[in-house]
Amino acid sequence: MNSSSDDHVLAVDGCTVKVVDADRVAAVHERMPAAEDLADTADVFGLLSDQNRLKLLVALLDG
């Protein structure tokens, strides 16, 4: 990157305009799973965080 292209880059906190699409936020909020479902899904992914468990799962699925 040359120095002239750096002249047009703003710092992350340099933006003073905040744009929120309220309809999109509402739609996402409406489709959000229930807290219990999110907790259950997080638990499943937590179980897969161990490399050996993941290897075992792959072996079971492959066999």
CHARMM internal coordinates of N, CA and C (Angstrom, degrees):
IC EDIT
DIST 1 N 1 CA 1.4516
DIST 1 CA 1 C 1.5212
ANGL 1 N 1 CA 1 C 107.80
DIST 1 C 2 N 1.2971
ANGL 1 CA 1 C 2 N 115.95
DIHE 1 N 1 CA 1 C 2 N 132.89
DIST 2 N 2 CA 1.4612
ANGL 1 C 2 N 2 CA 118.31
DIHE 1 CA 1 C 2 N 2 CA 179.58
DIST 2 CA 2 C 1.5220
ANGL 2 N 2 CA 2 C 110.45
DIHE 1 C 2 N 2 CA 2 C -90.09
DIST 2 C 3 N 1.3110
ANGL 2 CA 2 C 3 N 116.13
DIHE 2 N 2 CA 2 C 3 N 167.32
DIST 3 N 3 CA 1.4634
ANGL 2 C 3 N 3 CA 120.04
DIHE 2 CA 2 C 3 N 3 CA -174.25
DIST 3 CA 3 C 1.5218
ANGL 3 N 3 CA 3 C 112.88
DIHE 2 C 3 N 3 CA 3 C -67.83
DIST 3 C 4 N 1.3212
ANGL 3 CA 3 C 4 N 118.75
DIHE 3 N 3 CA 3 C 4 N -27.35
DIST 4 N 4 CA 1.4607
ANGL 3 C 4 N 4 CA 119.38
DIHE 3 CA 3 C 4 N 4 CA -178.55
DIST 4 CA 4 C 1.5255
ANGL 4 N 4 CA 4 C 111.95
DIHE 3 C 4 N 4 CA 4 C -70.03
DIST 4 C 5 N 1.3383
ANGL 4 CA 4 C 5 N 117.93
DIHE 4 N 4 CA 4 C 5 N -30.39
DIST 5 N 5 CA 1.4610
ANGL 4 C 5 N 5 CA 119.22
DIHE 4 CA 4 C 5 N 5 CA 179.10
DIST 5 CA 5 C 1.5208
ANGL 5 N 5 CA 5 C 111.19
DIHE 4 C 5 N 5 CA 5 C -74.03
DIST 5 C 6 N 1.3379
ANGL 5 CA 5 C 6 N 118.01
DIHE 5 N 5 CA 5 C 6 N -23.44
DIST 6 N 6 CA 1.4543
ANGL 5 C 6 N 6 CA 121.58
DIHE 5 CA 5 C 6 N 6 CA 178.38
DIST 6 CA 6 C 1.5216
ANGL 6 N 6 CA 6 C 112.50
DIHE 5 C 6 N 6 CA 6 C -71.43
DIST 6 C 7 N 1.3224
ANGL 6 CA 6 C 7 N 117.57
DIHE 6 N 6 CA 6 C 7 N -19.61
DIST 7 N 7 CA 1.4565
ANGL 6 C 7 N 7 CA 121.25
DIHE 6 CA 6 C 7 N 7 CA -177.33
DIST 7 CA 7 C 1.5247
ANGL 7 N 7 CA 7 C 112.26
DIHE 6 C 7 N 7 CA 7 C -65.45
DIST 7 C 8 N 1.3246
ANGL 7 CA 7 C 8 N 117.94
DIHE 7 N 7 CA 7 C 8 N -22.45
DIST 8 N 8 CA 1.4590
ANGL 7 C 8 N 8 CA 121.64
DIHE 7 CA 7 C 8 N 8 CA -174.51
DIST 8 CA 8 C 1.5267
ANGL 8 N 8 CA 8 C 113.15
DIHE 7 C 8 N 8 CA 8 C -101.93
DIST 8 C 9 N 1.3170
ANGL 8 CA 8 C 9 N 117.97
DIHE 8 N 8 CA 8 C 9 N 6.05
DIST 9 N 9 CA 1.4584
ANGL 8 C 9 N 9 CA 121.88
DIHE 8 CA 8 C 9 N 9 CA -178.73
DIST 9 CA 9 C 1.5200
ANGL 9 N 9 CA 9 C 108.64
DIHE 8 C 9 N 9 CA 9 C -92.73
DIST 9 C 10 N 1.3303
ANGL 9 CA 9 C 10 N 116.13
DIHE 9 N 9 CA 9 C 10 N 126.28
DIST 10 N 10 CA 1.4595
ANGL 9 C 10 N 10 CA 121.09
DIHE 9 CA 9 C 10 N 10 CA 177.56
DIST 10 CA 10 C 1.5172
ANGL 10 N 10 CA 10 C 109.53
DIHE 9 C 10 N 10 CA 10 C -95.44
DIST 10 C 11 N 1.2972
ANGL 10 CA 10 C 11 N 116.48
DIHE 10 N 10 CA 10 C 11 N 151.13
DIST 11 N 11 CA 1.4531
ANGL 10 C 11 N 11 CA 120.72
DIHE 10 CA 10 C 11 N 11 CA 174.17
DIST 11 CA 11 C 1.5239
ANGL 11 N 11 CA 11 C 108.58
DIHE 10 C 11 N 11 CA 11 C -66.11
DIST 11 C 12 N 1.3206
ANGL 11 CA 11 C 12 N 116.34
DIHE 11 N 11 CA 11 C 12 N 155.08
DIST 12 N 12 CA 1.4597
ANGL 11 C 12 N 12 CA 121.24
DIHE 11 CA 11 C 12 N 12 CA -178.40
DIST 12 CA 12 C 1.5216
ANGL 12 N 12 CA 12 C 111.18
DIHE 11 C 12 N 12 CA 12 C -56.81
DIST 12 C 13 N 1.3062
ANGL 12 CA 12 C 13 N 117.25
DIHE 12 N 12 CA 12 C 13 N -40.77
DIST 13 N 13 CA 1.4590
ANGL 12 C 13 N 13 CA 120.11
DIHE 12 CA 12 C 13 N 13 CA -179.07
DIST 13 CA 13 C 1.5269
ANGL 13 N 13 CA 13 C 112.42
DIHE 12 C 13 N 13 CA 13 C -86.69
DIST 13 C 14 N 1.3377
ANGL 13 CA 13 C 14 N 117.53
DIHE 13 N 13 CA 13 C 14 N 8.87
DIST 14 N 14 CA 1.4537
ANGL 13 C 14 N 14 CA 120.95
DIHE 13 CA 13 C 14 N 14 CA -178.65
DIST 14 CA 14 C 1.5150
ANGL 14 N 14 CA 14 C 114.17
DIHE 13 C 14 N 14 CA 14 C -83.50
DIST 14 C 15 N 1.3193
ANGL 14 CA 14 C 15 N 118.20
DIHE 14 N 14 CA 14 C 15 N -10.11
DIST 15 N 15 CA 1.4613
ANGL 14 C 15 N 15 CA 121.58
DIHE 14 CA 14 C 15 N 15 CA -178.14
DIST 15 CA 15 C 1.5233
ANGL 15 N 15 CA 15 C 109.70
DIHE 14 C 15 N 15 CA 15 C -80.65
DIST 15 C 16 N 1.3221
ANGL 15 CA 15 C 16 N 116.05
DIHE 15 N 15 CA 15 C 16 N 128.54
DIST 16 N 16 CA 1.4613
ANGL 15 C 16 N 16 CA 119.75
DIHE 15 CA 15 C 16 N 16 CA 179.67
DIST 16 CA 16 C 1.5198
ANGL 16 N 16 CA 16 C 111.96
DIHE 15 C 16 N 16 CA 16 C -106.93
DIST 16 C 17 N 1.3370
ANGL 16 CA 16 C 17 N 117.33
DIHE 16 N 16 CA 16 C 17 N -1.69
DIST 17 N 17 CA 1.4584
ANGL 16 C 17 N 17 CA 121.41
DIHE 16 CA 16 C 17 N 17 CA -178.87
DIST 17 CA 17 C 1.5173
ANGL 17 N 17 CA 17 C 109.14
DIHE 16 C 17 N 17 CA 17 C -101.21
DIST 17 C 18 N 1.3223
ANGL 17 CA 17 C 18 N 116.53
DIHE 17 N 17 CA 17 C 18 N 126.22
DIST 18 N 18 CA 1.4593
ANGL 17 C 18 N 18 CA 121.54
DIHE 17 CA 17 C 18 N 18 CA 178.77
DIST 18 CA 18 C 1.5197
ANGL 18 N 18 CA 18 C 107.68
DIHE 17 C 18 N 18 CA 18 C -113.98
DIST 18 C 19 N 1.3286
ANGL 18 CA 18 C 19 N 116.44
DIHE 18 N 18 CA 18 C 19 N 119.22
DIST 19 N 19 CA 1.4545
ANGL 18 C 19 N 19 CA 121.09
DIHE 18 CA 18 C 19 N 19 CA -178.71
DIST 19 CA 19 C 1.5207
ANGL 19 N 19 CA 19 C 108.42
DIHE 18 C 19 N 19 CA 19 C -115.99
DIST 19 C 20 N 1.3226
ANGL 19 CA 19 C 20 N 116.74
DIHE 19 N 19 CA 19 C 20 N 124.70
DIST 20 N 20 CA 1.4590
ANGL 19 C 20 N 20 CA 122.15
DIHE 19 CA 19 C 20 N 20 CA 177.98
DIST 20 CA 20 C 1.5163
ANGL 20 N 20 CA 20 C 107.86
DIHE 19 C 20 N 20 CA 20 C -127.66
DIST 20 C 21 N 1.3227
ANGL 20 CA 20 C 21 N 115.64
DIHE 20 N 20 CA 20 C 21 N 125.20
DIST 21 N 21 CA 1.4631
ANGL 20 C 21 N 21 CA 121.26
DIHE 20 CA 20 C 21 N 21 CA 175.75
DIST 21 CA 21 C 1.5256
ANGL 21 N 21 CA 21 C 107.05
DIHE 20 C 21 N 21 CA 21 C -88.93
DIST 21 C 22 N 1.3214
ANGL 21 CA 21 C 22 N 116.60
DIHE 21 N 21 CA 21 C 22 N 94.84
DIST 22 N 22 CA 1.4610
ANGL 21 C 22 N 22 CA 122.08
DIHE 21 CA 21 C 22 N 22 CA -174.10
DIST 22 CA 22 C 1.5229
ANGL 22 N 22 CA 22 C 112.31
DIHE 21 C 22 N 22 CA 22 C -58.69
DIST 22 C 23 N 1.3247
ANGL 22 CA 22 C 23 N 117.91
DIHE 22 N 22 CA 22 C 23 N -38.17
DIST 23 N 23 CA 1.4639
ANGL 22 C 23 N 23 CA 120.44
DIHE 22 CA 22 C 23 N 23 CA 179.37
DIST 23 CA 23 C 1.5200
ANGL 23 N 23 CA 23 C 111.22
DIHE 22 C 23 N 23 CA 23 C -64.30
DIST 23 C 24 N 1.3210
ANGL 23 CA 23 C 24 N 115.96
DIHE 23 N 23 CA 23 C 24 N -42.55
DIST 24 N 24 CA 1.4696
ANGL 23 C 24 N 24 CA 119.85
DIHE 23 CA 23 C 24 N 24 CA 179.65
DIST 24 CA 24 C 1.5254
ANGL 24 N 24 CA 24 C 110.68
DIHE 23 C 24 N 24 CA 24 C -66.69
DIST 24 C 25 N 1.3178
ANGL 24 CA 24 C 25 N 117.49
DIHE 24 N 24 CA 24 C 25 N -41.60
DIST 25 N 25 CA 1.4620
ANGL 24 C 25 N 25 CA 121.24
DIHE 24 CA 24 C 25 N 25 CA 178.07
DIST 25 CA 25 C 1.5203
ANGL 25 N 25 CA 25 C 109.98
DIHE 24 C 25 N 25 CA 25 C -61.34
DIST 25 C 26 N 1.3215
ANGL 25 CA 25 C 26 N 117.41
DIHE 25 N 25 CA 25 C 26 N -43.31
DIST 26 N 26 CA 1.4640
ANGL 25 C 26 N 26 CA 121.24
DIHE 25 CA 25 C 26 N 26 CA 179.26
DIST 26 CA 26 C 1.5240
ANGL 26 N 26 CA 26 C 111.13
DIHE 25 C 26 N 26 CA 26 C -63.96
DIST 26 C 27 N 1.3312
ANGL 26 CA 26 C 27 N 117.35
DIHE 26 N 26 CA 26 C 27 N -40.67
DIST 27 N 27 CA 1.4627
ANGL 26 C 27 N 27 CA 121.10
DIHE 26 CA 26 C 27 N 27 CA -179.99
DIST 27 CA 27 C 1.5263
ANGL 27 N 27 CA 27 C 111.07
DIHE 26 C 27 N 27 CA 27 C -64.89
DIST 27 C 28 N 1.3184
ANGL 27 CA 27 C 28 N 116.69
DIHE 27 N 27 CA 27 C 28 N -42.55
DIST 28 N 28 CA 1.4656
ANGL 27 C 28 N 28 CA 120.14
DIHE 27 CA 27 C 28 N 28 CA 178.52
DIST 28 CA 28 C 1.5191
ANGL 28 N 28 CA 28 C 110.09
DIHE 27 C 28 N 28 CA 28 C -65.64
DIST 28 C 29 N 1.3134
ANGL 28 CA 28 C 29 N 116.38
DIHE 28 N 28 CA 28 C 29 N -42.28
DIST 29 N 29 CA 1.4684
ANGL 28 C 29 N 29 CA 120.88
DIHE 28 CA 28 C 29 N 29 CA 179.18
DIST 29 CA 29 C 1.5245
ANGL 29 N 29 CA 29 C 110.48
DIHE 28 C 29 N 29 CA 29 C -61.19
DIST 29 C 30 N 1.3135
ANGL 29 CA 29 C 30 N 116.90
DIHE 29 N 29 CA 29 C 30 N -39.46
DIST 30 N 30 CA 1.4619
ANGL 29 C 30 N 30 CA 122.34
DIHE 29 CA 29 C 30 N 30 CA -179.44
DIST 30 CA 30 C 1.5295
ANGL 30 N 30 CA 30 C 111.71
DIHE 29 C 30 N 30 CA 30 C -65.72
DIST 30 C 31 N 1.3370
ANGL 30 CA 30 C 31 N 117.01
DIHE 30 N 30 CA 30 C 31 N -36.02
DIST 31 N 31 CA 1.4644
ANGL 30 C 31 N 31 CA 121.41
DIHE 30 CA 30 C 31 N 31 CA -178.19
DIST 31 CA 31 C 1.5269
ANGL 31 N 31 CA 31 C 113.30
DIHE 30 C 31 N 31 CA 31 C -87.34
DIST 31 C 32 N 1.3186
ANGL 31 CA 31 C 32 N 117.33
DIHE 31 N 31 CA 31 C 32 N -4.48
DIST 32 N 32 CA 1.4589
ANGL 31 C 32 N 32 CA 120.82
DIHE 31 CA 31 C 32 N 32 CA -178.11
DIST 32 CA 32 C 1.5281
ANGL 32 N 32 CA 32 C 109.79
DIHE 31 C 32 N 32 CA 32 C -63.92
DIST 32 C 33 N 1.3420
ANGL 32 CA 32 C 33 N 117.43
DIHE 32 N 32 CA 32 C 33 N 130.95
DIST 33 N 33 CA 1.4672
ANGL 32 C 33 N 33 CA 119.84
DIHE 32 CA 32 C 33 N 33 CA 177.99
DIST 33 CA 33 C 1.5280
ANGL 33 N 33 CA 33 C 111.05
DIHE 32 C 33 N 33 CA 33 C -62.76
DIST 33 C 34 N 1.3170
ANGL 33 CA 33 C 34 N 115.05
DIHE 33 N 33 CA 33 C 34 N 158.94
DIST 34 N 34 CA 1.4640
ANGL 33 C 34 N 34 CA 121.00
DIHE 33 CA 33 C 34 N 34 CA 178.63
DIST 34 CA 34 C 1.5289
ANGL 34 N 34 CA 34 C 109.61
DIHE 33 C 34 N 34 CA 34 C -63.82
DIST 34 C 35 N 1.3171
ANGL 34 CA 34 C 35 N 116.37
DIHE 34 N 34 CA 34 C 35 N 156.30
DIST 35 N 35 CA 1.4631
ANGL 34 C 35 N 35 CA 121.79
DIHE 34 CA 34 C 35 N 35 CA -177.81
DIST 35 CA 35 C 1.5266
ANGL 35 N 35 CA 35 C 111.31
DIHE 34 C 35 N 35 CA 35 C -57.19
DIST 35 C 36 N 1.3178
ANGL 35 CA 35 C 36 N 117.17
DIHE 35 N 35 CA 35 C 36 N -40.15
DIST 36 N 36 CA 1.4700
ANGL 35 C 36 N 36 CA 120.88
DIHE 35 CA 35 C 36 N 36 CA 179.96
DIST 36 CA 36 C 1.5292
ANGL 36 N 36 CA 36 C 110.86
DIHE 35 C 36 N 36 CA 36 C -64.12
DIST 36 C 37 N 1.3315
ANGL 36 CA 36 C 37 N 116.84
DIHE 36 N 36 CA 36 C 37 N -41.71
DIST 37 N 37 CA 1.4667
ANGL 36 C 37 N 37 CA 120.55
DIHE 36 CA 36 C 37 N 37 CA 178.17
DIST 37 CA 37 C 1.5285
ANGL 37 N 37 CA 37 C 111.03
DIHE 36 C 37 N 37 CA 37 C -64.58
DIST 37 C 38 N 1.3201
ANGL 37 CA 37 C 38 N 116.53
DIHE 37 N 37 CA 37 C 38 N -39.67
DIST 38 N 38 CA 1.4629
ANGL 37 C 38 N 38 CA 120.23
DIHE 37 CA 37 C 38 N 38 CA 177.65
DIST 38 CA 38 C 1.5270
ANGL 38 N 38 CA 38 C 110.73
DIHE 37 C 38 N 38 CA 38 C -64.30
DIST 38 C 39 N 1.3266
ANGL 38 CA 38 C 39 N 116.68
DIHE 38 N 38 CA 38 C 39 N -41.28
DIST 39 N 39 CA 1.4640
ANGL 38 C 39 N 39 CA 120.63
DIHE 38 CA 38 C 39 N 39 CA 179.23
DIST 39 CA 39 C 1.5263
ANGL 39 N 39 CA 39 C 110.72
DIHE 38 C 39 N 39 CA 39 C -64.62
DIST 39 C 40 N 1.3347
ANGL 39 CA 39 C 40 N 117.10
DIHE 39 N 39 CA 39 C 40 N -42.28
DIST 40 N 40 CA 1.4674
ANGL 39 C 40 N 40 CA 121.04
DIHE 39 CA 39 C 40 N 40 CA 178.50
DIST 40 CA 40 C 1.5249
ANGL 40 N 40 CA 40 C 111.15
DIHE 39 C 40 N 40 CA 40 C -62.22
DIST 40 C 41 N 1.3180
ANGL 40 CA 40 C 41 N 116.69
DIHE 40 N 40 CA 40 C 41 N -43.48
DIST 41 N 41 CA 1.4623
ANGL 40 C 41 N 41 CA 120.97
DIHE 40 CA 40 C 41 N 41 CA 179.45
DIST 41 CA 41 C 1.5246
ANGL 41 N 41 CA 41 C 110.77
DIHE 40 C 41 N 41 CA 41 C -65.01
DIST 41 C 42 N 1.3147
ANGL 41 CA 41 C 42 N 116.92
DIHE 41 N 41 CA 41 C 42 N -41.00
DIST 42 N 42 CA 1.4660
ANGL 41 C 42 N 42 CA 120.67
DIHE 41 CA 41 C 42 N 42 CA 177.65
DIST 42 CA 42 C 1.5236
ANGL 42 N 42 CA 42 C 110.34
DIHE 41 C 42 N 42 CA 42 C -62.10
DIST 42 C 43 N 1.3294
ANGL 42 CA 42 C 43 N 117.27
DIHE 42 N 42 CA 42 C 43 N -38.23
DIST 43 N 43 CA 1.4644
ANGL 42 C 43 N 43 CA 120.86
DIHE 42 CA 42 C 43 N 43 CA 177.52
DIST 43 CA 43 C 1.5235
ANGL 43 N 43 CA 43 C 111.19
DIHE 42 C 43 N 43 CA 43 C -63.06
DIST 43 C 44 N 1.3369
ANGL 43 CA 43 C 44 N 116.68
DIHE 43 N 43 CA 43 C 44 N -42.23
DIST 44 N 44 CA 1.4658
ANGL 43 C 44 N 44 CA 120.48
DIHE 43 CA 43 C 44 N 44 CA 179.02
DIST 44 CA 44 C 1.5236
ANGL 44 N 44 CA 44 C 110.13
DIHE 43 C 44 N 44 CA 44 C -60.98
DIST 44 C 45 N 1.3217
ANGL 44 CA 44 C 45 N 116.92
DIHE 44 N 44 CA 44 C 45 N -47.46
DIST 45 N 45 CA 1.4594
ANGL 44 C 45 N 45 CA 119.66
DIHE 44 CA 44 C 45 N 45 CA 179.81
DIST 45 CA 45 C 1.5210
ANGL 45 N 45 CA 45 C 111.17
DIHE 44 C 45 N 45 CA 45 C -66.78
DIST 45 C 46 N 1.3225
ANGL 45 CA 45 C 46 N 117.28
DIHE 45 N 45 CA 45 C 46 N -30.92
DIST 46 N 46 CA 1.4608
ANGL 45 C 46 N 46 CA 120.55
DIHE 45 CA 45 C 46 N 46 CA 175.80
DIST 46 CA 46 C 1.5181
ANGL 46 N 46 CA 46 C 111.31
DIHE 45 C 46 N 46 CA 46 C -64.41
DIST 46 C 47 N 1.3339
ANGL 46 CA 46 C 47 N 116.71
DIHE 46 N 46 CA 46 C 47 N -37.06
DIST 47 N 47 CA 1.4601
ANGL 46 C 47 N 47 CA 120.61
DIHE 46 CA 46 C 47 N 47 CA 177.40
DIST 47 CA 47 C 1.5197
ANGL 47 N 47 CA 47 C 111.40
DIHE 46 C 47 N 47 CA 47 C -63.73
DIST 47 C 48 N 1.3207
ANGL 47 CA 47 C 48 N 116.80
DIHE 47 N 47 CA 47 C 48 N -31.53
DIST 48 N 48 CA 1.4587
ANGL 47 C 48 N 48 CA 121.23
DIHE 47 CA 47 C 48 N 48 CA -178.39
DIST 48 CA 48 C 1.5240
ANGL 48 N 48 CA 48 C 112.74
DIHE 47 C 48 N 48 CA 48 C -85.10
DIST 48 C 49 N 1.3219
ANGL 48 CA 48 C 49 N 117.24
DIHE 48 N 48 CA 48 C 49 N -0.88
DIST 49 N 49 CA 1.4608
ANGL 48 C 49 N 49 CA 119.35
DIHE 48 CA 48 C 49 N 49 CA -177.14
DIST 49 CA 49 C 1.5256
ANGL 49 N 49 CA 49 C 112.46
DIHE 48 C 49 N 49 CA 49 C -73.48
DIST 49 C 50 N 1.3246
ANGL 49 CA 49 C 50 N 116.71
DIHE 49 N 49 CA 49 C 50 N -18.96
DIST 50 N 50 CA 1.4580
ANGL 49 C 50 N 50 CA 120.36
DIHE 49 CA 49 C 50 N 50 CA 177.47
DIST 50 CA 50 C 1.5246
ANGL 50 N 50 CA 50 C 109.33
DIHE 49 C 50 N 50 CA 50 C -84.29
DIST 50 C 51 N 1.3167
ANGL 50 CA 50 C 51 N 117.01
DIHE 50 N 50 CA 50 C 51 N 128.43
DIST 51 N 51 CA 1.4645
ANGL 50 C 51 N 51 CA 122.02
DIHE 50 CA 50 C 51 N 51 CA -175.23
DIST 51 CA 51 C 1.5298
ANGL 51 N 51 CA 51 C 111.93
DIHE 50 C 51 N 51 CA 51 C -60.92
DIST 51 C 52 N 1.3265
ANGL 51 CA 51 C 52 N 117.59
DIHE 51 N 51 CA 51 C 52 N -39.39
DIST 52 N 52 CA 1.4641
ANGL 51 C 52 N 52 CA 120.28
DIHE 51 CA 51 C 52 N 52 CA -179.00
DIST 52 CA 52 C 1.5278
ANGL 52 N 52 CA 52 C 111.69
DIHE 51 C 52 N 52 CA 52 C -68.12
DIST 52 C 53 N 1.3193
ANGL 52 CA 52 C 53 N 116.91
DIHE 52 N 52 CA 52 C 53 N -38.09
DIST 53 N 53 CA 1.4713
ANGL 52 C 53 N 53 CA 119.64
DIHE 52 CA 52 C 53 N 53 CA 176.70
DIST 53 CA 53 C 1.5194
ANGL 53 N 53 CA 53 C 110.68
DIHE 52 C 53 N 53 CA 53 C -63.71
DIST 53 C 54 N 1.3090
ANGL 53 CA 53 C 54 N 115.64
DIHE 53 N 53 CA 53 C 54 N -40.18
DIST 54 N 54 CA 1.4593
ANGL 53 C 54 N 54 CA 120.10
DIHE 53 CA 53 C 54 N 54 CA 179.35
DIST 54 CA 54 C 1.5252
ANGL 54 N 54 CA 54 C 110.74
DIHE 53 C 54 N 54 CA 54 C -65.96
DIST 54 C 55 N 1.3263
ANGL 54 CA 54 C 55 N 117.45
DIHE 54 N 54 CA 54 C 55 N -40.27
DIST 55 N 55 CA 1.4663
ANGL 54 C 55 N 55 CA 121.11
DIHE 54 CA 54 C 55 N 55 CA 176.41
DIST 55 CA 55 C 1.5250
ANGL 55 N 55 CA 55 C 110.55
DIHE 54 C 55 N 55 CA 55 C -61.34
DIST 55 C 56 N 1.3232
ANGL 55 CA 55 C 56 N 116.58
DIHE 55 N 55 CA 55 C 56 N -43.05
DIST 56 N 56 CA 1.4618
ANGL 55 C 56 N 56 CA 121.16
DIHE 55 CA 55 C 56 N 56 CA 178.79
DIST 56 CA 56 C 1.5232
ANGL 56 N 56 CA 56 C 110.59
DIHE 55 C 56 N 56 CA 56 C -62.19
DIST 56 C 57 N 1.3100
ANGL 56 CA 56 C 57 N 117.09
DIHE 56 N 56 CA 56 C 57 N -43.62
DIST 57 N 57 CA 1.4588
ANGL 56 C 57 N 57 CA 121.00
DIHE 56 CA 56 C 57 N 57 CA 178.74
DIST 57 CA 57 C 1.5261
ANGL 57 N 57 CA 57 C 111.00
DIHE 56 C 57 N 57 CA 57 C -62.30
DIST 57 C 58 N 1.3180
ANGL 57 CA 57 C 58 N 116.93
DIHE 57 N 57 CA 57 C 58 N -43.90
DIST 58 N 58 CA 1.4667
ANGL 57 C 58 N 58 CA 120.74
DIHE 57 CA 57 C 58 N 58 CA 178.47
DIST 58 CA 58 C 1.5217
ANGL 58 N 58 CA 58 C 109.95
DIHE 57 C 58 N 58 CA 58 C -61.90
DIST 58 C 59 N 1.3327
ANGL 58 CA 58 C 59 N 117.28
DIHE 58 N 58 CA 58 C 59 N -42.61
DIST 59 N 59 CA 1.4641
ANGL 58 C 59 N 59 CA 120.83
DIHE 58 CA 58 C 59 N 59 CA 179.24
DIST 59 CA 59 C 1.5232
ANGL 59 N 59 CA 59 C 111.07
DIHE 58 C 59 N 59 CA 59 C -63.19
DIST 59 C 60 N 1.3239
ANGL 59 CA 59 C 60 N 117.37
DIHE 59 N 59 CA 59 C 60 N -41.49
DIST 60 N 60 CA 1.4653
ANGL 59 C 60 N 60 CA 120.79
DIHE 59 CA 59 C 60 N 60 CA 179.14
DIST 60 CA 60 C 1.5237
ANGL 60 N 60 CA 60 C 111.33
DIHE 59 C 60 N 60 CA 60 C -66.39
DIST 60 C 61 N 1.3192
ANGL 60 CA 60 C 61 N 116.88
DIHE 60 N 60 CA 60 C 61 N -40.09
DIST 61 N 61 CA 1.4606
ANGL 60 C 61 N 61 CA 120.14
DIHE 60 CA 60 C 61 N 61 CA 179.70
DIST 61 CA 61 C 1.5208
ANGL 61 N 61 CA 61 C 111.71
DIHE 60 C 61 N 61 CA 61 C -70.57
DIST 61 C 62 N 1.3292
ANGL 61 CA 61 C 62 N 116.45
DIHE 61 N 61 CA 61 C 62 N -31.75
DIST 62 N 62 CA 1.4606
ANGL 61 C 62 N 62 CA 121.51
DIHE 61 CA 61 C 62 N 62 CA -177.15
DIST 62 CA 62 C 1.5238
ANGL 62 N 62 CA 62 C 111.87
DIHE 61 C 62 N 62 CA 62 C -82.48
DIST 62 C 63 N 1.3301
ANGL 62 CA 62 C 63 N 116.94
DIHE 62 N 62 CA 62 C 63 N -25.58
DIST 63 N 63 CA 1.4720
ANGL 62 C 63 N 63 CA 121.15
DIHE 62 CA 62 C 63 N 63 CA -175.16
DIST 63 CA 63 C 1.4650
ANGL 63 N 63 CA 63 C 110.64
DIHE 62 C 63 N 63 CA 63 C -89.84
END
COOR INIT
IC SEED 1 N 1 CA 1 C
IC BUILD
